[in-house]
Each structure stands twice: as structure tokens, then as C-alpha cells.
């Protein structure tokens, strides 16, 4: 992957933290899309949960809202050119990407222990989802580059019907969680793309 410019995080705590999260050089349009979609669609996820669980506690609703915002934000943010430049910069290889993936045990564990009934089912849900995520991520990272995107999309497509299957421990109202989790990590984050800038000559030529 080649970038049109080498952009480093800005100086300063808040701006530096933002750049390290969304990628240095993110445009205003990218930022508005990331935070706007995260909030609006994340609240939509909460409403779906509330329809199925009208008697859920305030704590459960708050957690679902945060998870929904995190999943949507991750799908959008990781697919931007700024994030692609940043997360696939030189020095970011298999180990670094897998470290990012393993961190998501937190979200999977939260869903398992807050919304799955039964101790055995909680562990089963966590083990299945986390194990499949790690295996699928390793596959995406090791296939030939030209096959990376279709393989990632195929694996996400395989997750969607399984997330609705009765074989999986049930998470009523959170059926959107697994498809969004795998879309965020396998497709938006792991796949390598050319990170075009708004001023890209190629983009200008395509508009002509």
C-alpha cells in the first residue's frame, strides 16, 4: 500500500490522542461522518435492544448504547483513508493487527456476561465468538493481498446467519453485535487499501 503523504499525529494531548485513534490527517468530512454515524446508528442499536428488552435495567441500556456506538464508529472510522494510512503504516504487521483484535475480548466478554443467560452459555458464547474472531483474523492477514477483501467479506457473510442461529447462545436484541463486530475488524480494519486523499489526482480524473 502506498500513501500520498506521510502524516504523523499532531502535537498536544487531545489532538494527538484523536489522531492516534482516527488517523492523522482526517478531514472534517471524515470526522463528521465517523462521529455522526456512530451516535445516530448507535442509538438505533439501542432502540432495537429496547424493543426486545423493555424491562432492561438502566445499566444494561447504557452498556448497549456504548457498544453500539463503538461498533458503528469502528466500522466507519477504520474504513476511512486517514485510518488506512495510520493502521497500515510501515511497522504495522501481523503481530500489531492481532494485538488490536485481541483487545476486543472486552466487548465480547461484556456481551457474554451481561446479556447471555446461564454460566455455561456465557463461557460458550465468549469462547466461540472470540475463538472464531482470532482464527478468521489470522486468515485475512495471511491470504494473498488480492484475495484479502473477498475473503474477509466471505467470512463476515458466514457470521451473519450463524449469529441468528439457535446453535449460538442467544442475545435477544443484540443480533446486530456479531455482524458489526466482524465487519469492523475483518473488513474495515484488516483489509489493506490505497488511502486516497481528497486532493488525489486519481479522484480528480475520475470526476472529469
C-alpha positions, -999 to +999 in steps of 0.1 A: +000+000+000+013+035-008+002+067+007+004+101-010+019+117+021+035+107+053+013+122+081+023+120+118+000+126+148-002+163+158+014+176+190-007+182+220-026+157+242-061+159+228-052+164+191-026+137+194-050+112+210-076+119+183-050+114+156-038+082+171-075+070+172-089+081+138-056+085+119-036+117+113-049+139+086-086+130+089-107+155+070-137+174+086-160+153+064-144+121+077-147+132+113-183+143+109-192+110+093-174+090+120-189+107+150-223+114+134-229+078+122-215+064+155-240+084+175-271+081+153-268+045+143-255+035+177-287+049+192-306+029+166-289-002+180-301+007+215-337+012+202-336-023+187-324-037+220-351-018+239-378-032+217-369-067+227-360-059+263-383-031+275-376-040+311-338-039+308-320-020+335-305+014+330-271-001+333-278-026+305-292+001+283-261+023+288-238-005+280-257-014+248-255+023+237-218+023+242-213-010+224-235+002+195-216+034+192-182+016+194-192-009+167-206+016+143-178+040+150-153+012+143-169+002+111-168+038+097-136+050+112-114+020+102-127+023+066-116+059+061-084+068+042-069+085+073-073+053+093-060+031+065-028+053+062-024+051+100-032+015+109-013+001+078+017+023+081+052+008+080+058-013+111+022-025+114+023-062+107+006-094+117+015-090+154+003-055+157-030-062+139-037-093+160-030-073+192-057-049+181-081-078+175-074-095+209-083-062+227-119-068+216-122-096+241-135-068+263-166-062+241-173-099+236-169-106+273-192-077+282-220-090+259-215-126+272-217-117+309-243-090+307-267-104+281-263-142+279-283-163+303-266-192+322-230-195+333-222-223+308-238-203+279-218-172+288-185-191+286-197-209+254-206-176+237-173-160+247-152-189+237-169-194+203-170-158+193-135-149+204-120-181+190-137-177+156-127-140+155-090-148+161-090-176+135-108-155+109-085-126+115-054-147+111-069-160+078-075-125+065-039-114+074-022-144+057-041-148+024-026-131-007-033-094-008-055-096-039-078-121-021-079-102+012-111-083+007-132-110-008-121-135+018-129-110+046-163-104+031-169-141+028-161-147+064-184-118+075-211-132+054-207-166+071-210-149+105-244-133+097-266-164+095-247-181+124-253-150+146-291-157+141-288-195+146-302-213+176-269-231+179-254-199+194-263-188+229-290-162+225-286-124+229-321-110+223-320-075+209-282-078+202-284-098+170-266-069+153-235-072+175-217-101+158-221-089+122-209-054+131-180-067+152-167-089+123-174-062+097-155-037+118-124-059+123-122-082+093-132-057+066-128-022+079-097-027+099-076-056+085-080-052+047-053-031+030-064-004+006-048+026-011-056+055+012-067+082-013-066+119-002-093+144-013-067+161-035-058+128-052-051+132-089-068+099-095-100+111-078-100+143-098-096+124-130-125+100-121-147+131-116-139+145-150 
